[in-house]
Amino acid sequence: MYRRSLIGAAASAALLPAVGRAQSFPSKQLRLIVGFAAGGGGDIVARVLGAELTKSGGYSVLVDNKPGAGGNIATREALRAPSDGHAVLFANVGMLAVNPYAMKDVGYDPTTDIAPVCLAVDFSNVLVVHPSVPAKTLGEYLALAKRPEGIQYGSSGVGGAGHLAGELLKARSGTNMIHVPFRGGGPAMNDLVAGHVPSLIASAPTATPLMREGRIRALAVTGAKRSPFDPDIPTIAEQGFPGYAATNWYAVVVSSKVPPETVAALNAILTKALKSPEVQAAYAQQGMETIASTQAEAAAHIARETEIWKKVIADAGIRLE
């Protein structure tokens, strides 16, 4: 009996470090790393969530913008951080499912270096133009793009969902759409509103408020179906390109070196905040659907998206530099 008690006590003691780590997490400020400049979709997602974490959980939160290289700079920054789970990355489709397969060397492998925590939101991008552009439909826009000089379209950066959606439309339509990369959706939208770039493929959070104010004109959404938040905007697919679909999403991920029990604790903390009615209402106002997934669901979604976009990249011969 005494020996069994000793064995039981030893087994319990072996579990204490892992349990202790999970219960004491977070033990310092949470750093939410965003790969694009302030004002873009990822920045809005992170700031809404960060505010809820502070309000309801009492956590200290820093939103840290690290724009550049289509989000690769932010990804490498997150992977260099201490592997204690306090540095988390808001990663979009480009950072996890596109850049590693369309760029020469991104400096990380999402299949081995990254651990998914949860999916946060999902949304379509939208093709918008400055009011001075003489196009009120996608067909009229593509007619302008067929001219020898083509038409410029901006995006939040090389390899982002907007860029890839534009390249897919360019390949399907055979037009001269000229990509103009920015260091985030916010700067790109500022230049569109100012008339410095005629069109933009923007995230819903960046475009929706200005669309509703009438300061920019929406021509099409990139998803497979119309957005429930803006149902009057037709899809690209229904305007002559059946099967076209290019959505964006943001997942929260960490380094694969972060202990599994810490990743699980992060999932619990973040999904609780994401399920807050205030957070979901704030995202819906920006044209986004809140997901708040499990770790397994996030991993499966990223894997599916990776296979889809790897094939698109290979079939279209897309190379991003």
Salt bridges, closest charged atoms under 4 A:
ASP43 OD1 - ARG47 NE 2.77
GLU52 OE1 - LYS55 NZ 3.66
ASP64 OD2 - ARG31 NE 2.85
GLU77 OE2 - ARG31 NH2 2.58
GLU77 OE1 - ARG80 NH2 3.04
ASP84 OD2 - LYS28 NZ 3.01
ASP84 OD1 - HIS86 ND1 3.26
GLU149 OE2 - ARG147 NH1 3.59
GLU167 OE2 - HIS163 NE2 3.79
GLU213 OE1 - ARG215 NH1 3.68
ASP230 OD2 - ARG212 NH2 3.43
GLU238 OE2 - ARG226 NH2 2.57
GLU261 OE2 - ARG21 NH2 2.57
ASP315 OD2 - LYS311 NZ 2.62
